[in-house]
Amino acid sequence: MLHPASRATARRAVALVTLLLATAACGKKDAAEGTDTTVGAGTVAPASTISVADVKLGKAIDANKQVTDETDDFAPADVIYASVATNGAASNANVTARWTFEDGQVVDSTTQSISPTGAATTEFHISKPGGLPKGKYKLEVLLNGTSVETEEFEVK
C-alpha cells in the first residue's frame, strides 16, 4: 500500500507524462500540416516559404553558381550547366534537376538539399565522357517533389 504522499507524487507523474505526450502529438500534427508552430513563450516560427525564381542553361558558371554563357544549343562534348535561382527561406528544401532525352528517357536526376535564408543559386550539370547523343532534351526542375519549371535545349 502506497503512502498518501507517494500516491500524490505518482498522480503528478502520470499527469505530467500525459501532458508531455499530448504536447508532442500536437507539435507533430502542426509540423505535418505545414502550419505555424510555437517555438517559445509567445514566439511563432513561420512556415517555409521558398520558390524557384529562374532557371538558366549554359556552357559555363561563375563562382556564384550562375550561368555565364547562357544558351540552349550545345555540342555533344559540352558540359551543360543549369543555375536554379530560389527566393525565400526554408530549413530544408529539396531541389531536383531531372534531365530527359527526346523520348522521355531520364539521362540524369540529381537532388540537392538546401537551407536558404534568402536568394540562393543551386548548380546542376550533365555531361558524358563520349559525348551526349544529338537530339532534343528537357530539364525539369522540381521543388520538394513538385515540378516548377522546364527548359528545353538541343545537342547538335
C-alpha positions as CSV (number, residue, x, y, z in Angstrom):
1,M,0.0,0.0,0.0
2,L,1.3,3.4,-1.0
3,H,1.7,6.3,1.4
4,P,-0.7,9.2,0.7
5,A,2.3,11.4,-0.3
6,S,3.6,8.7,-2.7
7,R,0.1,8.4,-4.3
8,A,0.1,12.2,-4.9
9,T,3.5,12.1,-6.4
10,A,2.5,9.2,-8.7
11,R,-0.6,11.1,-9.8
12,R,1.5,14.1,-10.6
13,A,4.0,12.0,-12.6
14,V,1.1,10.4,-14.6
15,A,-0.4,13.8,-15.3
16,L,3.0,15.2,-16.4
17,V,3.6,12.3,-18.8
18,T,0.1,12.7,-20.2
19,L,0.7,16.4,-20.8
20,L,4.0,15.8,-22.5
21,L,2.6,13.2,-24.8
22,A,-0.4,15.4,-25.8
23,T,2.0,18.3,-26.4
24,A,4.3,16.2,-28.6
25,A,1.3,14.9,-30.6
26,C,0.1,18.4,-31.3
27,G,3.5,19.5,-32.4
28,K,3.8,16.6,-34.9
29,K,0.3,17.5,-36.3
30,D,1.2,21.1,-36.8
31,A,4.5,20.3,-38.5
32,A,2.9,17.7,-40.7
33,E,0.3,20.2,-41.9
34,G,2.9,22.9,-42.6
35,T,1.2,25.3,-40.2
36,D,2.9,27.8,-37.9
37,T,4.2,26.2,-34.7
38,T,5.0,27.8,-31.4
39,V,8.7,27.7,-30.6
40,G,8.8,29.6,-27.3
41,A,6.7,31.6,-25.0
42,G,4.5,33.6,-27.5
43,T,7.0,33.2,-30.4
44,V,5.7,31.7,-33.7
45,A,8.0,30.2,-36.3
46,P,6.8,30.9,-39.9
47,A,6.2,28.0,-42.3
48,S,8.9,27.6,-45.0
49,T,8.4,29.9,-48.0
50,I,10.6,29.1,-50.9
51,S,10.1,29.4,-54.6
52,V,12.1,29.0,-57.8
53,A,12.7,32.4,-59.4
54,D,14.6,31.5,-62.5
55,V,16.4,28.6,-64.4
56,K,19.2,29.2,-66.8
57,L,21.1,26.8,-69.0
58,G,24.6,27.4,-70.3
59,K,28.1,26.2,-71.0
60,A,29.8,27.8,-68.0
61,I,29.1,29.1,-64.5
62,D,30.9,31.5,-62.2
63,A,31.9,31.2,-58.5
64,N,28.3,32.2,-57.5
65,K,26.9,29.2,-59.4
66,Q,25.3,31.5,-62.0
67,V,25.4,30.7,-65.8
68,T,27.8,33.0,-67.6
69,D,27.4,31.6,-71.1
70,E,23.6,31.2,-71.5
71,T,22.4,29.1,-74.4
72,D,20.0,26.3,-75.4
73,D,22.3,24.9,-78.1
74,F,25.1,22.5,-77.1
75,A,27.8,20.3,-78.7
76,P,27.9,16.6,-77.7
77,A,31.2,17.2,-75.7
78,D,29.9,20.2,-73.8
79,V,29.2,20.2,-70.0
80,I,25.6,21.5,-69.7
81,Y,25.1,23.7,-66.6
82,A,21.8,24.7,-65.0
83,S,21.6,27.5,-62.5
84,V,18.4,27.4,-60.4
85,A,17.7,30.6,-58.6
86,T,15.5,30.5,-55.5
87,N,13.9,33.1,-53.3
88,G,12.7,32.7,-49.7
89,A,13.7,30.7,-46.7
90,A,13.5,27.1,-45.7
91,S,15.1,24.9,-43.1
92,N,15.3,22.0,-45.5
93,A,14.1,22.1,-49.2
94,N,14.9,19.7,-52.0
95,V,15.7,21.0,-55.4
96,T,15.8,18.3,-58.2
97,A,17.1,18.6,-61.7
98,R,15.7,15.8,-64.0
99,W,17.3,15.7,-67.4
100,T,15.5,13.7,-70.1
101,F,16.2,12.8,-73.8
102,E,13.6,13.4,-76.6
103,D,11.8,10.0,-76.0
104,G,11.4,10.8,-72.2
105,Q,14.3,8.6,-71.2
106,V,15.9,10.0,-68.0
107,V,19.5,10.9,-68.6
108,D,20.2,12.1,-65.1
109,S,18.3,13.1,-61.9
110,T,20.1,14.8,-59.1
111,T,18.6,16.2,-55.8
112,Q,20.3,18.7,-53.6
113,S,19.1,19.7,-50.1
114,I,19.2,23.4,-49.5
115,S,18.5,25.6,-46.4
116,P,18.4,29.2,-47.8
117,T,17.7,32.3,-45.8
118,G,17.1,34.5,-48.9
119,A,18.0,34.5,-52.5
120,A,20.2,31.5,-53.4
121,T,21.5,29.7,-56.5
122,T,21.9,25.9,-56.9
123,E,24.0,24.4,-59.7
124,F,23.4,21.2,-61.6
125,H,25.2,19.8,-64.7
126,I,25.4,16.9,-67.0
127,S,28.0,15.6,-69.5
128,K,29.0,12.2,-70.9
129,P,32.7,11.1,-71.5
130,G,31.9,10.0,-75.1
131,G,29.6,13.0,-75.6
132,L,25.8,13.3,-75.3
133,P,23.8,11.9,-78.2
134,K,22.5,14.6,-80.6
135,G,18.8,15.4,-80.2
136,K,16.3,17.4,-78.1
137,Y,16.5,17.4,-74.3
138,K,14.4,18.8,-71.4
139,L,15.4,19.9,-68.0
140,E,12.6,19.7,-65.4
141,V,13.2,21.4,-62.0
142,L,11.3,20.1,-59.0
143,L,11.0,21.9,-55.7
144,N,10.2,19.5,-52.8
145,G,8.9,16.9,-55.4
146,T,6.7,19.3,-57.3
147,S,7.6,20.3,-60.9
148,V,8.0,24.1,-61.0
149,E,9.9,24.8,-64.3
150,T,11.1,23.2,-67.5
151,E,13.7,24.2,-70.0
152,E,14.2,22.7,-73.4
153,F,17.6,22.5,-75.2
154,E,19.3,20.7,-78.0
155,V,22.6,18.9,-78.6
156,K,23.7,19.4,-82.2
